[in-house]
Amino acid sequence: MISFDTNLVIYAANASAPEQPAAAAFLQSLDTRRDVVVCELMLVEVLPQAAECTDIEPTHERREGCGLLHRAKSR
């Protein structure tokens, strides 16, 4: 079983963060695993950030980050 910290999701969604490539790669590496656990507290911390993904015309970076957030939430 594996879980991950909120910071990884935030970094993965922030294209300007120097940690973004590593954070995104780690989260993407979890895509095929069936033993990933998402803590409810992490969702509470991330959902307000994810709400910003509802812009009518999001930037490319925001769309990319939103995809990562939506995949993380669906786990």
CHARMM internal coordinates of N, CA and C (Angstrom, degrees):
IC EDIT
DIST 1 N 1 CA 1.4405
DIST 1 CA 1 C 1.5249
ANGL 1 N 1 CA 1 C 108.08
DIST 1 C 2 N 1.3354
ANGL 1 CA 1 C 2 N 115.93
DIHE 1 N 1 CA 1 C 2 N 141.72
DIST 2 N 2 CA 1.4582
ANGL 1 C 2 N 2 CA 121.24
DIHE 1 CA 1 C 2 N 2 CA 179.53
DIST 2 CA 2 C 1.5301
ANGL 2 N 2 CA 2 C 109.34
DIHE 1 C 2 N 2 CA 2 C -139.16
DIST 2 C 3 N 1.3030
ANGL 2 CA 2 C 3 N 115.57
DIHE 2 N 2 CA 2 C 3 N 145.51
DIST 3 N 3 CA 1.4509
ANGL 2 C 3 N 3 CA 122.71
DIHE 2 CA 2 C 3 N 3 CA 175.46
DIST 3 CA 3 C 1.5248
ANGL 3 N 3 CA 3 C 107.37
DIHE 2 C 3 N 3 CA 3 C -132.83
DIST 3 C 4 N 1.3067
ANGL 3 CA 3 C 4 N 117.42
DIHE 3 N 3 CA 3 C 4 N 173.59
DIST 4 N 4 CA 1.4591
ANGL 3 C 4 N 4 CA 120.34
DIHE 3 CA 3 C 4 N 4 CA -179.92
DIST 4 CA 4 C 1.5146
ANGL 4 N 4 CA 4 C 110.00
DIHE 3 C 4 N 4 CA 4 C -146.16
DIST 4 C 5 N 1.3056
ANGL 4 CA 4 C 5 N 115.12
DIHE 4 N 4 CA 4 C 5 N 158.48
DIST 5 N 5 CA 1.4539
ANGL 4 C 5 N 5 CA 122.85
DIHE 4 CA 4 C 5 N 5 CA -175.36
DIST 5 CA 5 C 1.5286
ANGL 5 N 5 CA 5 C 111.26
DIHE 4 C 5 N 5 CA 5 C -84.52
DIST 5 C 6 N 1.3119
ANGL 5 CA 5 C 6 N 116.00
DIHE 5 N 5 CA 5 C 6 N 153.42
DIST 6 N 6 CA 1.4594
ANGL 5 C 6 N 6 CA 122.77
DIHE 5 CA 5 C 6 N 6 CA 177.69
DIST 6 CA 6 C 1.5224
ANGL 6 N 6 CA 6 C 111.66
DIHE 5 C 6 N 6 CA 6 C -54.26
DIST 6 C 7 N 1.3124
ANGL 6 CA 6 C 7 N 116.73
DIHE 6 N 6 CA 6 C 7 N -38.66
DIST 7 N 7 CA 1.4664
ANGL 6 C 7 N 7 CA 119.73
DIHE 6 CA 6 C 7 N 7 CA -177.64
DIST 7 CA 7 C 1.5235
ANGL 7 N 7 CA 7 C 112.11
DIHE 6 C 7 N 7 CA 7 C -57.13
DIST 7 C 8 N 1.3312
ANGL 7 CA 7 C 8 N 117.57
DIHE 7 N 7 CA 7 C 8 N -35.20
DIST 8 N 8 CA 1.4612
ANGL 7 C 8 N 8 CA 119.72
DIHE 7 CA 7 C 8 N 8 CA 178.91
DIST 8 CA 8 C 1.5224
ANGL 8 N 8 CA 8 C 111.41
DIHE 7 C 8 N 8 CA 8 C -62.63
DIST 8 C 9 N 1.3046
ANGL 8 CA 8 C 9 N 117.39
DIHE 8 N 8 CA 8 C 9 N -40.54
DIST 9 N 9 CA 1.4645
ANGL 8 C 9 N 9 CA 120.84
DIHE 8 CA 8 C 9 N 9 CA 179.88
DIST 9 CA 9 C 1.5298
ANGL 9 N 9 CA 9 C 110.09
DIHE 8 C 9 N 9 CA 9 C -67.98
DIST 9 C 10 N 1.3183
ANGL 9 CA 9 C 10 N 116.77
DIHE 9 N 9 CA 9 C 10 N -43.45
DIST 10 N 10 CA 1.4616
ANGL 9 C 10 N 10 CA 120.59
DIHE 9 CA 9 C 10 N 10 CA -179.82
DIST 10 CA 10 C 1.5263
ANGL 10 N 10 CA 10 C 110.39
DIHE 9 C 10 N 10 CA 10 C -64.88
DIST 10 C 11 N 1.3273
ANGL 10 CA 10 C 11 N 117.20
DIHE 10 N 10 CA 10 C 11 N -45.22
DIST 11 N 11 CA 1.4674
ANGL 10 C 11 N 11 CA 119.82
DIHE 10 CA 10 C 11 N 11 CA 177.81
DIST 11 CA 11 C 1.5258
ANGL 11 N 11 CA 11 C 111.03
DIHE 10 C 11 N 11 CA 11 C -62.65
DIST 11 C 12 N 1.3173
ANGL 11 CA 11 C 12 N 117.77
DIHE 11 N 11 CA 11 C 12 N -42.07
DIST 12 N 12 CA 1.4636
ANGL 11 C 12 N 12 CA 121.25
DIHE 11 CA 11 C 12 N 12 CA -179.32
DIST 12 CA 12 C 1.5208
ANGL 12 N 12 CA 12 C 111.67
DIHE 11 C 12 N 12 CA 12 C -62.09
DIST 12 C 13 N 1.3168
ANGL 12 CA 12 C 13 N 116.93
DIHE 12 N 12 CA 12 C 13 N -32.17
DIST 13 N 13 CA 1.4611
ANGL 12 C 13 N 13 CA 121.39
DIHE 12 CA 12 C 13 N 13 CA -178.51
DIST 13 CA 13 C 1.5250
ANGL 13 N 13 CA 13 C 112.87
DIHE 12 C 13 N 13 CA 13 C -86.04
DIST 13 C 14 N 1.3269
ANGL 13 CA 13 C 14 N 118.06
DIHE 13 N 13 CA 13 C 14 N -10.32
DIST 14 N 14 CA 1.4611
ANGL 13 C 14 N 14 CA 122.01
DIHE 13 CA 13 C 14 N 14 CA -176.03
DIST 14 CA 14 C 1.5268
ANGL 14 N 14 CA 14 C 109.32
DIHE 13 C 14 N 14 CA 14 C -103.19
DIST 14 C 15 N 1.3247
ANGL 14 CA 14 C 15 N 116.20
DIHE 14 N 14 CA 14 C 15 N 98.66
DIST 15 N 15 CA 1.4645
ANGL 14 C 15 N 15 CA 120.90
DIHE 14 CA 14 C 15 N 15 CA -176.19
DIST 15 CA 15 C 1.5204
ANGL 15 N 15 CA 15 C 113.01
DIHE 14 C 15 N 15 CA 15 C -62.11
DIST 15 C 16 N 1.3147
ANGL 15 CA 15 C 16 N 118.32
DIHE 15 N 15 CA 15 C 16 N -21.50
DIST 16 N 16 CA 1.4674
ANGL 15 C 16 N 16 CA 120.05
DIHE 15 CA 15 C 16 N 16 CA -178.74
DIST 16 CA 16 C 1.5274
ANGL 16 N 16 CA 16 C 112.82
DIHE 15 C 16 N 16 CA 16 C -90.63
DIST 16 C 17 N 1.3258
ANGL 16 CA 16 C 17 N 117.93
DIHE 16 N 16 CA 16 C 17 N -5.04
DIST 17 N 17 CA 1.4695
ANGL 16 C 17 N 17 CA 120.86
DIHE 16 CA 16 C 17 N 17 CA 179.38
DIST 17 CA 17 C 1.5239
ANGL 17 N 17 CA 17 C 109.80
DIHE 16 C 17 N 17 CA 17 C -78.04
DIST 17 C 18 N 1.3273
ANGL 17 CA 17 C 18 N 117.46
DIHE 17 N 17 CA 17 C 18 N 134.82
DIST 18 N 18 CA 1.4670
ANGL 17 C 18 N 18 CA 118.98
DIHE 17 CA 17 C 18 N 18 CA 177.83
DIST 18 CA 18 C 1.5372
ANGL 18 N 18 CA 18 C 112.17
DIHE 17 C 18 N 18 CA 18 C -63.03
DIST 18 C 19 N 1.3159
ANGL 18 CA 18 C 19 N 116.98
DIHE 18 N 18 CA 18 C 19 N -22.84
DIST 19 N 19 CA 1.4654
ANGL 18 C 19 N 19 CA 121.82
DIHE 18 CA 18 C 19 N 19 CA 179.48
DIST 19 CA 19 C 1.5308
ANGL 19 N 19 CA 19 C 112.92
DIHE 18 C 19 N 19 CA 19 C -82.08
DIST 19 C 20 N 1.3286
ANGL 19 CA 19 C 20 N 117.32
DIHE 19 N 19 CA 19 C 20 N -7.76
DIST 20 N 20 CA 1.4578
ANGL 19 C 20 N 20 CA 121.88
DIHE 19 CA 19 C 20 N 20 CA -172.32
DIST 20 CA 20 C 1.5244
ANGL 20 N 20 CA 20 C 113.86
DIHE 19 C 20 N 20 CA 20 C -55.43
DIST 20 C 21 N 1.3249
ANGL 20 CA 20 C 21 N 120.00
DIHE 20 N 20 CA 20 C 21 N -50.53
DIST 21 N 21 CA 1.4770
ANGL 20 C 21 N 21 CA 118.04
DIHE 20 CA 20 C 21 N 21 CA -176.98
DIST 21 CA 21 C 1.5353
ANGL 21 N 21 CA 21 C 113.08
DIHE 20 C 21 N 21 CA 21 C -60.11
DIST 21 C 22 N 1.3161
ANGL 21 CA 21 C 22 N 116.55
DIHE 21 N 21 CA 21 C 22 N -43.30
DIST 22 N 22 CA 1.4646
ANGL 21 C 22 N 22 CA 119.43
DIHE 21 CA 21 C 22 N 22 CA -179.11
DIST 22 CA 22 C 1.5209
ANGL 22 N 22 CA 22 C 111.22
DIHE 21 C 22 N 22 CA 22 C -68.25
DIST 22 C 23 N 1.3389
ANGL 22 CA 22 C 23 N 117.07
DIHE 22 N 22 CA 22 C 23 N -41.79
DIST 23 N 23 CA 1.4616
ANGL 22 C 23 N 23 CA 120.48
DIHE 22 CA 22 C 23 N 23 CA -179.86
DIST 23 CA 23 C 1.5256
ANGL 23 N 23 CA 23 C 110.73
DIHE 22 C 23 N 23 CA 23 C -64.83
DIST 23 C 24 N 1.3383
ANGL 23 CA 23 C 24 N 116.65
DIHE 23 N 23 CA 23 C 24 N -44.17
DIST 24 N 24 CA 1.4638
ANGL 23 C 24 N 24 CA 120.28
DIHE 23 CA 23 C 24 N 24 CA 179.60
DIST 24 CA 24 C 1.5284
ANGL 24 N 24 CA 24 C 110.84
DIHE 23 C 24 N 24 CA 24 C -64.38
DIST 24 C 25 N 1.3225
ANGL 24 CA 24 C 25 N 116.71
DIHE 24 N 24 CA 24 C 25 N -41.56
DIST 25 N 25 CA 1.4646
ANGL 24 C 25 N 25 CA 120.27
DIHE 24 CA 24 C 25 N 25 CA 179.53
DIST 25 CA 25 C 1.5249
ANGL 25 N 25 CA 25 C 110.76
DIHE 24 C 25 N 25 CA 25 C -62.84
DIST 25 C 26 N 1.3258
ANGL 25 CA 25 C 26 N 116.62
DIHE 25 N 25 CA 25 C 26 N -41.74
DIST 26 N 26 CA 1.4614
ANGL 25 C 26 N 26 CA 119.24
DIHE 25 CA 25 C 26 N 26 CA 179.23
DIST 26 CA 26 C 1.5250
ANGL 26 N 26 CA 26 C 110.91
DIHE 25 C 26 N 26 CA 26 C -63.21
DIST 26 C 27 N 1.3377
ANGL 26 CA 26 C 27 N 117.16
DIHE 26 N 26 CA 26 C 27 N -47.56
DIST 27 N 27 CA 1.4639
ANGL 26 C 27 N 27 CA 119.47
DIHE 26 CA 26 C 27 N 27 CA -179.35
DIST 27 CA 27 C 1.5284
ANGL 27 N 27 CA 27 C 110.78
DIHE 26 C 27 N 27 CA 27 C -63.71
DIST 27 C 28 N 1.3187
ANGL 27 CA 27 C 28 N 117.19
DIHE 27 N 27 CA 27 C 28 N -39.39
DIST 28 N 28 CA 1.4679
ANGL 27 C 28 N 28 CA 119.76
DIHE 27 CA 27 C 28 N 28 CA 177.98
DIST 28 CA 28 C 1.5211
ANGL 28 N 28 CA 28 C 111.18
DIHE 27 C 28 N 28 CA 28 C -65.12
DIST 28 C 29 N 1.3337
ANGL 28 CA 28 C 29 N 117.28
DIHE 28 N 28 CA 28 C 29 N -30.76
DIST 29 N 29 CA 1.4635
ANGL 28 C 29 N 29 CA 120.18
DIHE 28 CA 28 C 29 N 29 CA 178.72
DIST 29 CA 29 C 1.5285
ANGL 29 N 29 CA 29 C 111.73
DIHE 28 C 29 N 29 CA 29 C -67.31
DIST 29 C 30 N 1.3221
ANGL 29 CA 29 C 30 N 117.02
DIHE 29 N 29 CA 29 C 30 N -17.86
DIST 30 N 30 CA 1.4639
ANGL 29 C 30 N 30 CA 121.07
DIHE 29 CA 29 C 30 N 30 CA 179.37
DIST 30 CA 30 C 1.5231
ANGL 30 N 30 CA 30 C 112.74
DIHE 29 C 30 N 30 CA 30 C -85.19
DIST 30 C 31 N 1.3237
ANGL 30 CA 30 C 31 N 115.98
DIHE 30 N 30 CA 30 C 31 N -7.38
DIST 31 N 31 CA 1.4617
ANGL 30 C 31 N 31 CA 122.11
DIHE 30 CA 30 C 31 N 31 CA -171.68
DIST 31 CA 31 C 1.5218
ANGL 31 N 31 CA 31 C 114.01
DIHE 30 C 31 N 31 CA 31 C -54.07
DIST 31 C 32 N 1.3065
ANGL 31 CA 31 C 32 N 118.36
DIHE 31 N 31 CA 31 C 32 N -38.45
DIST 32 N 32 CA 1.4677
ANGL 31 C 32 N 32 CA 119.90
DIHE 31 CA 31 C 32 N 32 CA -175.90
DIST 32 CA 32 C 1.5243
ANGL 32 N 32 CA 32 C 113.28
DIHE 31 C 32 N 32 CA 32 C -98.89
DIST 32 C 33 N 1.3118
ANGL 32 CA 32 C 33 N 116.47
DIHE 32 N 32 CA 32 C 33 N -1.69
DIST 33 N 33 CA 1.4742
ANGL 32 C 33 N 33 CA 119.43
DIHE 32 CA 32 C 33 N 33 CA -179.74
DIST 33 CA 33 C 1.5225
ANGL 33 N 33 CA 33 C 110.50
DIHE 32 C 33 N 33 CA 33 C -77.88
DIST 33 C 34 N 1.2991
ANGL 33 CA 33 C 34 N 115.66
DIHE 33 N 33 CA 33 C 34 N 148.59
DIST 34 N 34 CA 1.4661
ANGL 33 C 34 N 34 CA 120.45
DIHE 33 CA 33 C 34 N 34 CA 178.86
DIST 34 CA 34 C 1.5168
ANGL 34 N 34 CA 34 C 111.43
DIHE 33 C 34 N 34 CA 34 C -110.89
DIST 34 C 35 N 1.3384
ANGL 34 CA 34 C 35 N 116.45
DIHE 34 N 34 CA 34 C 35 N 7.76
DIST 35 N 35 CA 1.4592
ANGL 34 C 35 N 35 CA 119.95
DIHE 34 CA 34 C 35 N 35 CA -177.65
DIST 35 CA 35 C 1.5286
ANGL 35 N 35 CA 35 C 112.10
DIHE 34 C 35 N 35 CA 35 C -117.10
DIST 35 C 36 N 1.3376
ANGL 35 CA 35 C 36 N 116.94
DIHE 35 N 35 CA 35 C 36 N 29.05
DIST 36 N 36 CA 1.4661
ANGL 35 C 36 N 36 CA 121.40
DIHE 35 CA 35 C 36 N 36 CA -179.60
DIST 36 CA 36 C 1.5271
ANGL 36 N 36 CA 36 C 109.01
DIHE 35 C 36 N 36 CA 36 C -90.16
DIST 36 C 37 N 1.3169
ANGL 36 CA 36 C 37 N 115.54
DIHE 36 N 36 CA 36 C 37 N 131.83
DIST 37 N 37 CA 1.4586
ANGL 36 C 37 N 37 CA 122.11
DIHE 36 CA 36 C 37 N 37 CA 179.85
DIST 37 CA 37 C 1.5199
ANGL 37 N 37 CA 37 C 108.53
DIHE 36 C 37 N 37 CA 37 C -114.14
DIST 37 C 38 N 1.3265
ANGL 37 CA 37 C 38 N 116.16
DIHE 37 N 37 CA 37 C 38 N 131.39
DIST 38 N 38 CA 1.4606
ANGL 37 C 38 N 38 CA 121.58
DIHE 37 CA 37 C 38 N 38 CA 176.33
DIST 38 CA 38 C 1.5248
ANGL 38 N 38 CA 38 C 107.90
DIHE 37 C 38 N 38 CA 38 C -111.37
DIST 38 C 39 N 1.3124
ANGL 38 CA 38 C 39 N 115.22
DIHE 38 N 38 CA 38 C 39 N 119.62
DIST 39 N 39 CA 1.4612
ANGL 38 C 39 N 39 CA 121.67
DIHE 38 CA 38 C 39 N 39 CA -179.30
DIST 39 CA 39 C 1.5315
ANGL 39 N 39 CA 39 C 109.90
DIHE 38 C 39 N 39 CA 39 C -73.23
DIST 39 C 40 N 1.3230
ANGL 39 CA 39 C 40 N 117.00
DIHE 39 N 39 CA 39 C 40 N 139.96
DIST 40 N 40 CA 1.4662
ANGL 39 C 40 N 40 CA 120.34
DIHE 39 CA 39 C 40 N 40 CA 178.55
DIST 40 CA 40 C 1.5228
ANGL 40 N 40 CA 40 C 111.80
DIHE 39 C 40 N 40 CA 40 C -59.43
DIST 40 C 41 N 1.3246
ANGL 40 CA 40 C 41 N 117.64
DIHE 40 N 40 CA 40 C 41 N -36.45
DIST 41 N 41 CA 1.4647
ANGL 40 C 41 N 41 CA 120.56
DIHE 40 CA 40 C 41 N 41 CA 178.75
DIST 41 CA 41 C 1.5218
ANGL 41 N 41 CA 41 C 110.73
DIHE 40 C 41 N 41 CA 41 C -60.87
DIST 41 C 42 N 1.3314
ANGL 41 CA 41 C 42 N 117.41
DIHE 41 N 41 CA 41 C 42 N -38.91
DIST 42 N 42 CA 1.4506
ANGL 41 C 42 N 42 CA 120.56
DIHE 41 CA 41 C 42 N 42 CA 178.31
DIST 42 CA 42 C 1.5247
ANGL 42 N 42 CA 42 C 109.98
DIHE 41 C 42 N 42 CA 42 C -62.47
DIST 42 C 43 N 1.3154
ANGL 42 CA 42 C 43 N 117.77
DIHE 42 N 42 CA 42 C 43 N -41.20
DIST 43 N 43 CA 1.4651
ANGL 42 C 43 N 43 CA 120.56
DIHE 42 CA 42 C 43 N 43 CA 177.96
DIST 43 CA 43 C 1.5232
ANGL 43 N 43 CA 43 C 111.50
DIHE 42 C 43 N 43 CA 43 C -63.01
DIST 43 C 44 N 1.3265
ANGL 43 CA 43 C 44 N 116.92
DIHE 43 N 43 CA 43 C 44 N -41.00
DIST 44 N 44 CA 1.4650
ANGL 43 C 44 N 44 CA 120.80
DIHE 43 CA 43 C 44 N 44 CA 178.41
DIST 44 CA 44 C 1.5238
ANGL 44 N 44 CA 44 C 110.46
DIHE 43 C 44 N 44 CA 44 C -62.35
DIST 44 C 45 N 1.3118
ANGL 44 CA 44 C 45 N 116.27
DIHE 44 N 44 CA 44 C 45 N -35.70
DIST 45 N 45 CA 1.4620
ANGL 44 C 45 N 45 CA 119.88
DIHE 44 CA 44 C 45 N 45 CA 179.76
DIST 45 CA 45 C 1.5231
ANGL 45 N 45 CA 45 C 112.02
DIHE 44 C 45 N 45 CA 45 C -76.56
DIST 45 C 46 N 1.3275
ANGL 45 CA 45 C 46 N 118.15
DIHE 45 N 45 CA 45 C 46 N -32.99
DIST 46 N 46 CA 1.4589
ANGL 45 C 46 N 46 CA 122.01
DIHE 45 CA 45 C 46 N 46 CA -175.38
DIST 46 CA 46 C 1.5280
ANGL 46 N 46 CA 46 C 112.82
DIHE 45 C 46 N 46 CA 46 C -87.53
DIST 46 C 47 N 1.3187
ANGL 46 CA 46 C 47 N 118.46
DIHE 46 N 46 CA 46 C 47 N -34.66
DIST 47 N 47 CA 1.4654
ANGL 46 C 47 N 47 CA 120.08
DIHE 46 CA 46 C 47 N 47 CA -174.51
DIST 47 CA 47 C 1.5283
ANGL 47 N 47 CA 47 C 113.92
DIHE 46 C 47 N 47 CA 47 C -56.38
DIST 47 C 48 N 1.3343
ANGL 47 CA 47 C 48 N 120.16
DIHE 47 N 47 CA 47 C 48 N -40.17
DIST 48 N 48 CA 1.4731
ANGL 47 C 48 N 48 CA 117.67
DIHE 47 CA 47 C 48 N 48 CA 176.07
DIST 48 CA 48 C 1.5313
ANGL 48 N 48 CA 48 C 112.37
DIHE 47 C 48 N 48 CA 48 C -60.80
DIST 48 C 49 N 1.3215
ANGL 48 CA 48 C 49 N 117.15
DIHE 48 N 48 CA 48 C 49 N -35.85
DIST 49 N 49 CA 1.4626
ANGL 48 C 49 N 49 CA 120.41
DIHE 48 CA 48 C 49 N 49 CA 176.27
DIST 49 CA 49 C 1.5298
ANGL 49 N 49 CA 49 C 109.98
DIHE 48 C 49 N 49 CA 49 C -68.93
DIST 49 C 50 N 1.3185
ANGL 49 CA 49 C 50 N 116.96
DIHE 49 N 49 CA 49 C 50 N -39.04
DIST 50 N 50 CA 1.4635
ANGL 49 C 50 N 50 CA 121.01
DIHE 49 CA 49 C 50 N 50 CA -179.04
DIST 50 CA 50 C 1.5234
ANGL 50 N 50 CA 50 C 110.97
DIHE 49 C 50 N 50 CA 50 C -66.88
DIST 50 C 51 N 1.3274
ANGL 50 CA 50 C 51 N 117.85
DIHE 50 N 50 CA 50 C 51 N -27.27
DIST 51 N 51 CA 1.4657
ANGL 50 C 51 N 51 CA 120.92
DIHE 50 CA 50 C 51 N 51 CA 179.10
DIST 51 CA 51 C 1.5172
ANGL 51 N 51 CA 51 C 111.14
DIHE 50 C 51 N 51 CA 51 C -60.07
DIST 51 C 52 N 1.3257
ANGL 51 CA 51 C 52 N 117.47
DIHE 51 N 51 CA 51 C 52 N -27.16
DIST 52 N 52 CA 1.4617
ANGL 51 C 52 N 52 CA 121.10
DIHE 51 CA 51 C 52 N 52 CA 177.77
DIST 52 CA 52 C 1.5198
ANGL 52 N 52 CA 52 C 111.36
DIHE 51 C 52 N 52 CA 52 C -68.20
DIST 52 C 53 N 1.3128
ANGL 52 CA 52 C 53 N 117.99
DIHE 52 N 52 CA 52 C 53 N -14.47
DIST 53 N 53 CA 1.4643
ANGL 52 C 53 N 53 CA 122.47
DIHE 52 CA 52 C 53 N 53 CA -178.31
DIST 53 CA 53 C 1.5238
ANGL 53 N 53 CA 53 C 112.04
DIHE 52 C 53 N 53 CA 53 C -78.18
DIST 53 C 54 N 1.2921
ANGL 53 CA 53 C 54 N 118.40
DIHE 53 N 53 CA 53 C 54 N 4.22
DIST 54 N 54 CA 1.4582
ANGL 53 C 54 N 54 CA 120.76
DIHE 53 CA 53 C 54 N 54 CA -178.57
DIST 54 CA 54 C 1.5157
ANGL 54 N 54 CA 54 C 112.40
DIHE 53 C 54 N 54 CA 54 C -96.34
DIST 54 C 55 N 1.3405
ANGL 54 CA 54 C 55 N 117.76
DIHE 54 N 54 CA 54 C 55 N 11.90
DIST 55 N 55 CA 1.4567
ANGL 54 C 55 N 55 CA 120.74
DIHE 54 CA 54 C 55 N 55 CA 176.98
DIST 55 CA 55 C 1.5223
ANGL 55 N 55 CA 55 C 110.09
DIHE 54 C 55 N 55 CA 55 C -55.44
DIST 55 C 56 N 1.3206
ANGL 55 CA 55 C 56 N 116.30
DIHE 55 N 55 CA 55 C 56 N 149.16
DIST 56 N 56 CA 1.4597
ANGL 55 C 56 N 56 CA 120.27
DIHE 55 CA 55 C 56 N 56 CA 179.89
DIST 56 CA 56 C 1.5279
ANGL 56 N 56 CA 56 C 110.61
DIHE 55 C 56 N 56 CA 56 C -65.30
DIST 56 C 57 N 1.3219
ANGL 56 CA 56 C 57 N 117.39
DIHE 56 N 56 CA 56 C 57 N -43.04
DIST 57 N 57 CA 1.4536
ANGL 56 C 57 N 57 CA 120.99
DIHE 56 CA 56 C 57 N 57 CA 179.25
DIST 57 CA 57 C 1.5293
ANGL 57 N 57 CA 57 C 109.77
DIHE 56 C 57 N 57 CA 57 C -126.79
DIST 57 C 58 N 1.3216
ANGL 57 CA 57 C 58 N 117.84
DIHE 57 N 57 CA 57 C 58 N 77.39
DIST 58 N 58 CA 1.4610
ANGL 57 C 58 N 58 CA 119.51
DIHE 57 CA 57 C 58 N 58 CA -179.05
DIST 58 CA 58 C 1.5250
ANGL 58 N 58 CA 58 C 111.02
DIHE 57 C 58 N 58 CA 58 C -69.36
DIST 58 C 59 N 1.3193
ANGL 58 CA 58 C 59 N 116.44
DIHE 58 N 58 CA 58 C 59 N 153.03
DIST 59 N 59 CA 1.4529
ANGL 58 C 59 N 59 CA 121.07
DIHE 58 CA 58 C 59 N 59 CA 176.00
DIST 59 CA 59 C 1.5255
ANGL 59 N 59 CA 59 C 109.30
DIHE 58 C 59 N 59 CA 59 C -69.87
DIST 59 C 60 N 1.3133
ANGL 59 CA 59 C 60 N 116.16
DIHE 59 N 59 CA 59 C 60 N 165.54
DIST 60 N 60 CA 1.4665
ANGL 59 C 60 N 60 CA 120.33
DIHE 59 CA 59 C 60 N 60 CA 178.29
DIST 60 CA 60 C 1.5255
ANGL 60 N 60 CA 60 C 110.11
DIHE 59 C 60 N 60 CA 60 C -57.27
DIST 60 C 61 N 1.3373
ANGL 60 CA 60 C 61 N 116.89
DIHE 60 N 60 CA 60 C 61 N -44.08
DIST 61 N 61 CA 1.4578
ANGL 60 C 61 N 61 CA 120.57
DIHE 60 CA 60 C 61 N 61 CA -179.02
DIST 61 CA 61 C 1.5130
ANGL 61 N 61 CA 61 C 111.19
DIHE 60 C 61 N 61 CA 61 C -62.08
DIST 61 C 62 N 1.3169
ANGL 61 CA 61 C 62 N 117.13
DIHE 61 N 61 CA 61 C 62 N -40.85
DIST 62 N 62 CA 1.4554
ANGL 61 C 62 N 62 CA 119.96
DIHE 61 CA 61 C 62 N 62 CA -179.75
DIST 62 CA 62 C 1.5217
ANGL 62 N 62 CA 62 C 110.69
DIHE 61 C 62 N 62 CA 62 C -67.89
DIST 62 C 63 N 1.3417
ANGL 62 CA 62 C 63 N 117.20
DIHE 62 N 62 CA 62 C 63 N -40.68
DIST 63 N 63 CA 1.4709
ANGL 62 C 63 N 63 CA 119.61
DIHE 62 CA 62 C 63 N 63 CA 177.50
DIST 63 CA 63 C 1.5206
ANGL 63 N 63 CA 63 C 110.24
DIHE 62 C 63 N 63 CA 63 C -60.54
DIST 63 C 64 N 1.3291
ANGL 63 CA 63 C 64 N 116.73
DIHE 63 N 63 CA 63 C 64 N -42.82
DIST 64 N 64 CA 1.4579
ANGL 63 C 64 N 64 CA 120.65
DIHE 63 CA 63 C 64 N 64 CA 179.46
DIST 64 CA 64 C 1.5287
ANGL 64 N 64 CA 64 C 109.84
DIHE 63 C 64 N 64 CA 64 C -62.51
DIST 64 C 65 N 1.3167
ANGL 64 CA 64 C 65 N 117.09
DIHE 64 N 64 CA 64 C 65 N -45.25
DIST 65 N 65 CA 1.4589
ANGL 64 C 65 N 65 CA 121.33
DIHE 64 CA 64 C 65 N 65 CA 178.59
DIST 65 CA 65 C 1.5117
ANGL 65 N 65 CA 65 C 111.98
DIHE 64 C 65 N 65 CA 65 C -64.36
DIST 65 C 66 N 1.3150
ANGL 65 CA 65 C 66 N 116.93
DIHE 65 N 65 CA 65 C 66 N -38.80
DIST 66 N 66 CA 1.4625
ANGL 65 C 66 N 66 CA 120.20
DIHE 65 CA 65 C 66 N 66 CA 179.50
DIST 66 CA 66 C 1.5194
ANGL 66 N 66 CA 66 C 110.75
DIHE 65 C 66 N 66 CA 66 C -63.78
DIST 66 C 67 N 1.3095
ANGL 66 CA 66 C 67 N 117.17
DIHE 66 N 66 CA 66 C 67 N -38.71
DIST 67 N 67 CA 1.4626
ANGL 66 C 67 N 67 CA 120.08
DIHE 66 CA 66 C 67 N 67 CA 177.39
DIST 67 CA 67 C 1.5109
ANGL 67 N 67 CA 67 C 111.04
DIHE 66 C 67 N 67 CA 67 C -60.53
DIST 67 C 68 N 1.3149
ANGL 67 CA 67 C 68 N 116.35
DIHE 67 N 67 CA 67 C 68 N -42.77
DIST 68 N 68 CA 1.4618
ANGL 67 C 68 N 68 CA 119.96
DIHE 67 CA 67 C 68 N 68 CA 178.16
DIST 68 CA 68 C 1.5181
ANGL 68 N 68 CA 68 C 110.83
DIHE 67 C 68 N 68 CA 68 C -64.60
DIST 68 C 69 N 1.3309
ANGL 68 CA 68 C 69 N 116.54
DIHE 68 N 68 CA 68 C 69 N -41.32
DIST 69 N 69 CA 1.4595
ANGL 68 C 69 N 69 CA 119.23
DIHE 68 CA 68 C 69 N 69 CA -179.99
DIST 69 CA 69 C 1.5237
ANGL 69 N 69 CA 69 C 110.38
DIHE 68 C 69 N 69 CA 69 C -64.79
DIST 69 C 70 N 1.3303
ANGL 69 CA 69 C 70 N 117.35
DIHE 69 N 69 CA 69 C 70 N -42.60
DIST 70 N 70 CA 1.4621
ANGL 69 C 70 N 70 CA 119.69
DIHE 69 CA 69 C 70 N 70 CA -178.53
DIST 70 CA 70 C 1.5231
ANGL 70 N 70 CA 70 C 110.91
DIHE 69 C 70 N 70 CA 70 C -65.77
DIST 70 C 71 N 1.3379
ANGL 70 CA 70 C 71 N 118.43
DIHE 70 N 70 CA 70 C 71 N -37.82
DIST 71 N 71 CA 1.4601
ANGL 70 C 71 N 71 CA 120.23
DIHE 70 CA 70 C 71 N 71 CA 177.82
DIST 71 CA 71 C 1.5189
ANGL 71 N 71 CA 71 C 109.99
DIHE 70 C 71 N 71 CA 71 C -66.97
DIST 71 C 72 N 1.3334
ANGL 71 CA 71 C 72 N 116.45
DIHE 71 N 71 CA 71 C 72 N -39.13
DIST 72 N 72 CA 1.4722
ANGL 71 C 72 N 72 CA 119.50
DIHE 71 CA 71 C 72 N 72 CA 179.68
DIST 72 CA 72 C 1.5246
ANGL 72 N 72 CA 72 C 110.68
DIHE 71 C 72 N 72 CA 72 C -65.48
DIST 72 C 73 N 1.3372
ANGL 72 CA 72 C 73 N 117.12
DIHE 72 N 72 CA 72 C 73 N -39.40
DIST 73 N 73 CA 1.4620
ANGL 72 C 73 N 73 CA 119.72
DIHE 72 CA 72 C 73 N 73 CA -179.25
DIST 73 CA 73 C 1.5227
ANGL 73 N 73 CA 73 C 112.13
DIHE 72 C 73 N 73 CA 73 C -68.68
DIST 73 C 74 N 1.3247
ANGL 73 CA 73 C 74 N 117.08
DIHE 73 N 73 CA 73 C 74 N -28.85
DIST 74 N 74 CA 1.4636
ANGL 73 C 74 N 74 CA 119.06
DIHE 73 CA 73 C 74 N 74 CA -175.83
DIST 74 CA 74 C 1.5234
ANGL 74 N 74 CA 74 C 112.53
DIHE 73 C 74 N 74 CA 74 C -79.86
DIST 74 C 75 N 1.2890
ANGL 74 CA 74 C 75 N 118.59
DIHE 74 N 74 CA 74 C 75 N -4.96
DIST 75 N 75 CA 1.4707
ANGL 74 C 75 N 75 CA 122.06
DIHE 74 CA 74 C 75 N 75 CA -179.13
DIST 75 CA 75 C 1.4991
ANGL 75 N 75 CA 75 C 111.17
DIHE 74 C 75 N 75 CA 75 C -76.99
END
COOR INIT
IC SEED 1 N 1 CA 1 C
IC BUILD
